[in-house]
Amino acid sequence: MIHKKNISDLANFGGTALFATPRSTSNLVRPDVETFLLHSKSILEQRRRIGAPSLVEQLERELAEFHNTTFCVAFSNGFWGLALAMKCLAVPGKTEIVMPSLTYRRMADIAAWVKLVPHYCEIDAHTLGINAETAARCINENTALLLAVHPIVNCCEIDGLVGLAERNNLPLLVDAVESVYETYKGKKIGSFGNAECFSMHASKLINGFEGGYLTTNDPDLAEKLIKMRSMGVLEDGRTIPHGIDATMNDVHAAMALASLLDLPAQVERNRMRYEAYKHMLGSVPGINLLAFDEREQCSYKNIVVRLSAEWPLSRADTLSILHSERVIARPYYSPALHMKRTTYPTIAGDLSLTESLAEQFMLLPCGYFVDDDDTALIVSLLRFIHDHADQITRQLHQK
């Protein structure tokens, strides 16, 4: 229980913050240090073994096996994995990429960087992701690529999108950065569409310090991406268009390999944290936990809640109070991308559902540095905010 009796005890109004050290929504998993150092030591030893496979190559093999795909191509970060995949897969002569607006804040920037025009589609109210029906409304003679993005919790209806892409003879790229461990209808995420992209930023399930990778069953795509990530320079010295330095280094691969080994234990820790939130949030009116679909394999990584009509504060005011207490909750993909000003063209029709949903969800702290005691304190704080909502609102808006 928190030791706050009235709103003057809140940090926003002069009280002491609930946490001395911020609790964030980033995963920040720390794998076994000795395993990381063991892998790192092999980097130096490889200098004495000409022709020995690099740690990046080892990581690519293990990730391809993990996702049940033929190929895995690693990159310096997920951004370049997405950008180069878009460049490779987009139908030549076409200009538009169909994508959701409720997604990663830089997604449209990536599309624009590769000279594609984001054509935003509506999302499914249940999954919070793109589906075949919403995407189909945006397909036209200018469509170059379909981009499916899995939401932060669970997956979008990927089989419908695969069928839509096939019927329209369009490539399908999947952004699966939050679905590394998940299955869809029992099949491991990683082998749907033409390719799937993942991130190994420290905030993600597999921590490589930084990095990203793409999985595919297409040998031509894998070969082209391998060439493009290495400045586009071929063995004979010739170059191909759009080459860039996007190679992953072995130190990042060492960290990712250690994280991959820790994955089952990490998922179990995540599950216990999720169960604790699920149990305790049940007593807080107006806050509904977004449940994982436990018919599938789940990572339980992210804690997403919906603020219902029963919740008495605006999301902005709620976040203001939480942040002052060093509970670094954040809004779920808000604002939606089509509501931002851009220097490049975009296309958006009626996205009223997206706009409504973008105001209703937020992420609560989770990850390696959040334990059950922290969870209990965060939930107690939310209950305190609910119970003192009228006073809090008046005090906030008197400033």
VODO-626434 format. One record per atom (N, C-alpha, C): x, y, z. Coordinates in steps of 0.1 Angstrom, whole numbers, plus 5000, padded with zeros to 4 digits. Layout:
% VODO-626434
XYZ...
This chain:
% VODO-626434
500849885000500050005000500950125000500450234993501150354993500850435006501850515010501650595022501250745018500150755012499550885008498150885013497850995021496551005028495651105021496251205015495451305008496251354996495651444988496351474975497651554977497751624989498951694991500251604992499951474994501051374995501551334981500751374971501151344957502351434953503351384946504451454942504151574933503051564925502651674917502251794925501851774938501451884947502351904959503651864957504551894968505051774976504351654974504751534982505951464977506351354983507551274979507051174969507851164958507551074947507450924953506650854947506450714951507750634949508450654938509750584936510850674935512050634941513250714940513850704926513750584921514250554907513050534898512950594886511850574878511550434874510250394873509850264868509250294854509850224844509450264830508850144823508350164811507750064803508749984794509950024795511049954787511349814793511649724785511949584790513249584797514349624791515649644797516149514803515749404797516249274803517749264803518249204813519749194814520049044815520548984804520848834804522048814813522348684814523448644822524748704817525448784826526648854822527748764817527948654824529048554821528748494807527548474803527248424790527548524779527248644782527548754773529048764771529848764782531248774782531948654775531348544776531848424769531748434754530548484750530348514736531348624731531448724739532348834735533848794734534248704743535648654742535848584729534848524723535048454711535348544699534948674701535148774690536648794688537448794699538848814699539548684694538948564697539548444693539348424678538348474673538048454658539148514650539848614655540948674647542048574645542148474653543148374651542648254643541348254639540748144632540148194619540948204609540548264596539348174590538348244586537148174581536148134591536348154604535448114614534148194613532948134615531748214613531648324624531148434621531048544630529848514640529848594651528648584660527348624653527448724644526248764637525748654629526548574622526148464614525548354624526148334635525548234645524148284649524048414652522748464657521748454646522048474633521148464622520648324621521548224623521148084622520148054633520448094645519648064657518248124656518248254651516948324650516148264638516748214627515948154617515348024622516147954630515547824636514447854646514647964654513648004664512348044657512348104646511148154639510648054629511347944627510947834617510947894603511947974600512148024586513447984580513548004567514847964560515948064562515648194563516648294563516348394574517448444580517448564589518548654585518248784583519248884580519248984591520449004597520549094609520949234604520549334611520949474608521349554620521949664618522349754629521249794638520049804632518849834640517649804632516449794639515249764632514849864622515149984623514850094614515250054600516550014599517149984586516649854580516249764589515649644584514349674577513549754584512249794578512449874565513349974565513550064554514049984541515049894543515549824532514549714527513749664536512749564532511649634524511249754528510249834520510849854506512049894506512749934493512749814484513049694489513149574481511849524476510849534485509549464482508549554475508649684475507649774469507549744454506349734449506149714434506749834427507649804417508249914409507149994402507250124402506350214395505050254403504950184415503750214424504250304435503350374442503850484451503350474465502250394468501550394481501850274489501950284502502150174512500950184521500150084521498950074530499450034544499050104554499550084567498650144578498650094590497750154601498350284605497550374611498050494617498350484631497750384638497950364652499150264653500350324652501550244652502750324656503950264655505250324658505450464652505850554660505850694657506750734645507650644641508550674630508150594617507150514618506850424607506550504594505850604594505550684582506850754577507650794586508950854582509850754575509850634579510550524572510050514558508650504557508050484544508450604535508350724540508650844532510050844528510950794536512450794533512650714521511950604519512150514507511150554496510650684497509850744486508450674484507850624495506550574495505550664502504350674498503350754504502550674513502550704526501750634536500250654533499550544531498050544529497450474542496950554551496550504564495250434563495150324569493850244569493350244584492050214585491450204598491950074605491650064618492149944625490949864630491149744635490149664641490049694656488849724661488649764674489049654684488949534680489249424690490749404691491449394679492949364679493749494680493249604677493949734676494949734664494749644655495649624644494949634631495649644620495149634606494549504604493549494595493049364591492649374576492249254570492049254556490949344551489849364560488749444556489249594555489949634566490249774566491349814556492249714553493349744543492749744529491749654527491249644513490649774508490049854518489449984514490450074508491750054511492750154507493550104494493349984490494049934478493549994466494550044458494150104445495250074435495150134423496150114412497550164416497650244427498950294431499650224442498950114447499450044459500749964455501749994463503049924461503349814471502749824483503049734494502049744505501749624511500949624523501849604535501649684545502449674558501549634569501649514574500949474586501749494598501149554609501949574621501149514632501849424639501249354651501249454662500049464669499949554681500849514692500849594703501749564714501349444722500049414722499549294728498849214718499249084717498648994707498949024693498348964683498648984669497449034661497749104649496649134640496249004633495149014625494648904618495448874605496548814607497548804597497148714585496348614588496048524577495148594567494248674571493348754562494248844554495248904559496148994552496948924542497348804545498148714536497248684523495948654526495048624515494748754507494648864513494348994506495549024497496749004502497949034494498048944482497748814484497748714473496748754462495548784467494448814457494748934449495549034454495849154447497249154442497949044443499249034437500249144443500149164456500849264463501849194473503049254475503849204486503349244500503649164510503149184523504449184533504649294539505749304549505049314563505649244572505049244586506049304596505649404603506349464614505949384627506849304631506549214643507449234655507849364656508849394667508349364681506949364683506449324696505949184697506249104687505648964686506648864684507848884689508948794687508648644692507948634703507748504709506348444706505548524700504148494698503848384687502748324688502248244677500848294672500548264660499248304654498648174649497448134655496848004652497847894652498647904663499647794665500847804657501047894648502247904639503048024644504347994645505248094650505348214641505248334648505448454640506848464635506948504622508248514616508248464601507248384598507248324585506048364577505248474581504148514574504548624564503748634553504048734543505348714536505848814529507148804522508348814532508148884543509148904553508548964565509248934577508848994590510049064596509849184602510949254608510849264623511949264630512049264644513149354649513049394662513949484668514649414679515949454681516649404693517249524701516449634701516649744710516549694725517149764734517149724748515749724753514849794747513449794752512649674747513149594738512449474732512749344740512049244735512149114742513549054741514149064729515549014728516449144728517249154738518049274740519449254733519749324723521049324717521849454719521449524729521849664731521049744721521249714708520649774697520649664686519949684675519949584664518549554659518549484648517249434643517549324634516449254629516649144620515349124612515449054601514349024592514348874589513248814590513048674586512348654573512648554565511948534553512248394548511448344539511748224532512148244517512348374514512648414500514148424499514848334491516348344490516748464483516048514473516448624465516348754474515348764482515148884491516348884501516548764507517648754517518948794511519248744499520548784493520648924490519648984485519649124481519849214494519149174505519249254517520649244523521249124522522649104527523649204520523449214507524249304499523949454502522749484503522349624506522849674519522849584530523249634543524749654544525549604534526949624534527449724523526749834524527049944514526749914500526049804498525749764484526949724476528049694482529349654475529349504473529449464460529549324457531049274458531249144458532549084459533549134448532949154436533849204425534049354425533549424435533749564436532649654430531749584423530649664417529649694429528749794426527849834437526449814431525449804440524049794437523349924443522249964438521550084443521150064458521050174465520450184478521250114489522550084486523350024497523650124508523750064520523950154532524750074542525450134551526150064562525150034573524549914572523549874582523849734588525149704588525549574594525549574609525249464615525249444629526749404633527149454645528449414649528349294659529549224661529549104669529249124684529549244689529249274703527749274705527049334696525549334697525049194696525649114687525248974685525448894697526548924704526848854717525848874727525349004728524349034738523048964734522648964721521448904717521448754719522548694716522648544719522448514733523048594742522848574757521348594760520748694754519248724757518448614751518748554740518048454734518048324743519148304749519248184758518348204771518248334775517448364787515948374784515548364771514148394768513148314775513248184777512148114785512048164799513148194806513048244819512448384819512848464809512248604809510748594807510248514798508848504795508148464808508648374816508048334828508048444838509048524839509048644847507948744842507848764829506848854824505448804827505248664826503948614829503548644844504448624853504148644867503848794869504548884863504249024864502849054858502549004847501249024841500148964850500348854855499348794864499048884877500148944882500049024893499249154890499549214878498749324874497249284872497049174865495649124863494849104875495549054885494849024898494549154905495449244906495349364914494449474907494549484894493849584887492349564886491949434890490549404890489749484900490449544910489749624921489749764918490349814906490349954903489349984892488350054896487250094886487750174874487350144862487650224851488950194844489750104849491050064842490949914839490949884826490849744822492149694815492649584820493949534815493649464801494449494791494349434778494949294779494049194778494449054781495248994769496248914773496848834763496048714759496048674746495348554742496148434745495748374756496548264761496248134754495448134744495348014735496648004726497348114725498548124718499748134727500948114721502148134729502348284730502548334742502648484745503948514753504448634750505648684758505248754770504048794772503548874783504348994786505049044776506049154778505449284782504349334775503849464777502549464786502449564794501249584802500449704796499349674790498549784783497149784790496749904794495349914800494550014792493249994793492250084787491550164797491550294796490750384805489350394800488450334807487050334803486250464807485050464804484250584808484150594823484350494831484250494845485550564851486650574844487850644849487550794850487750854861487250994863488251104858489451064854490451174849490651154835491151254828491651244814492851164815493251104803494451034803495651124805495551244800496651344801496951374816495851394823495951424838496451304845496051184841496451064848497951044846498451064834499851054831500651164838500151284840500851384847501151344861500051284868500251244882501251124883501151034874501950914874503450954872503651044862505051074859505751154871504951234878505451304890505851204901505251084901505550984911506650894906507150924894508250844887507750714882506450704880505850594873505750634858506650594850506750644836505850564827504550574829503550524820503550604807503050554796503050634784501750604776501350694768500150674760500450564749499450494745499650394735499550454721500750454714500850504700499950634698500250734706499350854705500350974705500051074696498851074687499050974675497850944669497950854657498750934646499350854637500250914627499651014618498350984614497751074605497351214611497451224624497151354631498351434633499551394628500751464629501051544616501651654618502051734606503351664600503351654587504551604580504951694569506251674565506751744553506551664540505951544541505751464530504351424528503851384517502451354515502051224522500751224526500151114532498651104527498050994529496650974525495850914537494750984540493950934552492450964549491650864550490250884549489650904563488450844565487850854578488450754587489250804597489950724607489350754621488050774622487450814635487650704646487650574642487850474652489350484657490250494648491650514652491850624662491250744658491350864667490750844680489650764681489050744694489850644702490350534696491150444704492450494708493050594700494350644704494250724717493050764721492950834734492650754746492550624744491950534755492950444762494150424756495050324761496350384767496950314776498250354781499050234785500350244785501250134790501650164804501650054812502150064826503550004827504350044837505749994838505749844839506849794833507049644832508549624830508849504828510249474824511149434836512449424833513449364842513449434856513249564856513449644869512149664876511049594873509749614879509449474886509249474899508949354906507449364912507049254919505749244924505349354934506349394942506149504951505949634944506649664933506449774925505049774919504649664914503349654908502249684918502349634930501349664940501349814943502449874944502550024946501850104935502150064922501550134911500050114911499549994913498149974913497450054925498150054937497550134948497550274945498550324937498550464933497350494924497150404914495950424905494650424913494550344923493350334931493150474939494250524944494250644951493850764942494350764930494050864920492550854917491950734915490550724912489750774924490150744936489350784948489350934951490450994946490551144949490551224936489851164926489851224912489351374912488251394919487651534919488651634924489251604936490251694942491451714933491951604927493151614919492851704906491651684900491351764888491251904891490651944902490552084906491852144909492752064916494052124920494952134907494852034898495652044886495352164878494052194877493652294867493552434874493952444886494052574893495452634890496352554885497752594883497752694871
